Amino acid sequence: MVSFELEQLYSWINAFLWPFVRIMALVGTAPLLGESSIPARVKVGLSALIALAVAPALPPAPDISPASYLGLWIVAQQVFIGIALGLTMRIAFAAVQTAGEFIGLQMGLSFASFFDPATGANTAVLARLMNVIATLLFLAVNGHLLMLGGLIRTFEILPATAGINVDGLGVLFEWSAQVMVSGMLLALPLIIVLLTISLALGILNRTAQQLSVFAVGFPISLMVGLILLMIVLPQTAPFMTRLFEEGHQAMARLIHAFTEF
């Protein structure tokens, strides 16, 4: 007859539960995996499969009741860690979408927006296009696998039962500045040309006031912007790839900052 104690049952449950919660928190917030178009059952199933594969390689979990105050506190910590890591990688995609917003504003396409189920708000059409390109490139460079690999390595650096230094969130706040910095750098070539065209049209409006700048300027800005997009977009792959690499490095810095006391 096979028999086991209650403490053994707790250790078996915790060996799967705590990694599962951290992984599911990242899957729910990370780019690509956390899209609202992916059913919740798929996200939960994927998190469970990854947790089952990872759990045997982790150190033995202490026999703490998952329903106790300490067990619930550990679960809350795992949710916090997973969300922070997922948001770190999502910032890279937010920078690409910000570049699309800047470009669309200069091209006169800021009004061309539609409801984006991924963000739950109206998104400019160029921002959506840039996000699709970034997603495809993220898959091409195996960024999703590197992100999951970085998450699994966090269990070695910061085990489930270890404490968290909340001051480590400063790394996330510092990395969030890349939304504006990288977004502006990505959109800068088109912004310079389109601003030059706007300046030329402004001078033309002062010299030939009988000419309707609004009737002439919008088609010119739109056509020049589309031509520049055809030229510039194929050259953005190295920039986005470097941005994804910096996102993975930011995840590593964040988890190390959580362990510093």
Secondary structure, DSSP 4 states (H G I P E B T S, - for coil): -----HHHHHHHHHHHHHHHHHHHHHHHHSTTTT-TTS-HHHHHHHHHHHHHHHGGGSPPPP---TTSHHHHHHHHHHHHHHHHHHHHHHHHHHHHHHHHHHHHHHHT-TT-EEEETTTTEEEEHHHHHHHHHHHHHHHHTTHHHHHHHHHHHHHHHS-TTS---GGGHHHHHHHTTHHHHHHHHHHHHHHHHHHHHHHHHHHHHHH-TTS-HHHHHHHHHHHHHHHHHHHHGGG-HHHHHHHHHHHHHHHHHHHHHHH--
